[in-house]
């Protein structure tokens, strides 16, 4: 269609071929293919000049509209790959959404004010591809589609907590075995046992109690209400412990194998838009080299590290 409109504009196959950088035969063949597909003549050809047929005149008007729209779409795509802007769809587990995610989004938006966020918080399995998310955050206990790329960002620690009122009624457990006499609150789809370890040995405690919920937020609220003892991410309960609303117990033990990791998950880097690519690089830079206990909290201001050269590892886990 572009070749056809150029031939009409300049009135010559030869001149059109020179301007388009094509051979004259290729230009003639292109127009011939259009006429064959439409089964009608578009151009009247003579040794002196070219003229449009009635069908050719109608088709030319349509071609100009289509080409103009196509150029607009292509221009928008090019702009999207060069200038971060638009809506970024993110999925994150609640243990990260309630801790490190919001400071990360705030720091990123300071440098990219044209980007907005649509955040889905989850506690059960989620599919990045079927959900249509641009970027997903996941823990190392969640299965990730093998076609996606996964980069570890930061560790997160889980701790055992309870409300002071509950501990006042039932007593403070001094060793993991003491939990057998307590009400334990648990998150659905998590292991039905808690594993505790210290320098000498490890032991598993069967989890039973008055409440099992699909979200950390519900278990957190139940612990605050004094329903029992809960195993929760440290960032989720840090403020409650500071205020005295919750109390940490069994602090000298590592729980469930110690640290968990938060990773950023995304499709392969090829054909990523600028907003997705820059956000991934920004998130990786924010957490680079951080090994503190609990959850790394990104600073409010940092420069974006474009084009990170760290190696990318594609997971080979079964489809979630």
C-alpha positions, 0 to 999 in steps of 0.5 A: 500500500505504501508503494502504491501511494508513492507511485501515485504521488510521484506519477512514475514507477521509476521515480518511486523505486528510487525514492523507496530504495527498491528496484523498479521491478519490485515496485511494479510487482508490488502494485501488481500484487495489489491488483491481483489480490483485489482482482481489479486494475488500480492504475492505467499505464501508458508510455507517457503517464500513469492515471488512476482508475475509478477503483484506484481512486477509491482505494488510494483514499483508503490506503492513506487512512490506513497508512496514517493510522499505522504510522501513528501506532508505530510512533506510539510503540517507539515512544513507549520503548523510549519514554517511561509512561503509562500504567504498570500492572504489578502483582505482589505477595502480601508479605512484600506489598505490606513492606518493601513494595510501596517505598519502591514504587514511591522512589521509582515514581519520583524519577518517572512521574508519568508512570502509574501503578495497578497493584494486585496483592495475593497470598495464593498462587498467581499466574503472571501470564494469564493475569496480564501483569507486566511484573510480578514479585514472588517468594521462593516458595511459589512456583514460577512459569518456566518461560519467565525470568526470575531475579532475587531481590531481598531476603525476608524473615518470618517471626513468631508473634502473639498479642501480650493479652494472649500471652498473659492468659496462656503464658509465653512459650520458651521452647518450640515444644511449648507451642503444643499447648497453644493456639496457632494461627496459620496461612492456608497453602503454607506448610502444616508444620513449623520447623525451628532450629538452633545451633544444636538441633531442629524440631517440627511443630504441628500447626493447629488452632482456631483459624486458618486464612488465605491471607497474611493480613487476616492472620495478622488481624487475628493475632492482634485480636489475641486469638493465638500465636502466628508466624508472620513476615517481620516487615508486616509486624515490625510496627506492632512490635514497636508499639507493643501490640504484638510481642515476638517469642522464640526469637533465638530460633530460626523458623522454617529454614530461616530467610525466604527470598523475594524475587522479581519475575517478568517475561524475557527482556526482548521487546519489553516496553521502557516502563517495564524495563526501567522498573525492573532495572530500578528494583534490582538496583534498589536492593543490590547487595542488601543482606540485612535481616528482615526485608530490605527497604529501598531508599526514597531516592536513588538513581536508576541503573539502566541496562543492568549487566548482572546475569539473568537466570531463567527458572526451570520450575514446573508451570504454576 
